[in-house]
Amino acid sequence: MTYGNLAYKYDYVQDKVPKNQEKVERKAKPKTNTGNKNKISYTQKLLSVIILAASAIFMIIQFVEVNETVSELETVRSEYKFQESVTSQKTYELEQSIDLSKIEQEATTRLGMKRPEKYQQVYIDVKKDDVTEKVSGEVEGIENRFIKMINTIIDHIVTMFSI
């Protein structure tokens, strides 16, 4: 058993060309400026860096402005929600403070008003078309929850990728 290399040994023979002939062939070829065409001059490099930096600065400024606007919008929304809750609380307090007997007494004594008589009351028939019926299946249900979930996912994706 041999532990040597089993690969064939080839003797690569180079073409025997005299060294003088190679130099003559190299000198005879015309020089082409393919390397100079691909090179970018210093001013072009500088100009491209300046343009890139200006565009990056512009994008950063725009991003900062959008973020400031979004944060300002959020503060205004929170202020609006607070004012809306205060308004609803005041409305509730106002409704609780109103006493109908006091209003009736004030109307009869100070303003001289009376309750309407039977012949003064007018009844209006409302057609059935003016009635709205809402079934729980329209408000609740798997389909509506699925559609609502899809809409919230789309809203989250839009807010994530918007500037």
Salt bridges, closest charged atoms under 4 A:
GLU22 OE1 - ARG26 NH2 3.89
GLU74 OE2 - ARG77 NH1 3.74
GLU93 OE1 - LYS90 NZ 4.00
GLU104 OE2 - ARG115 NE 3.16
GLU106 OE2 - ARG110 NE 2.47
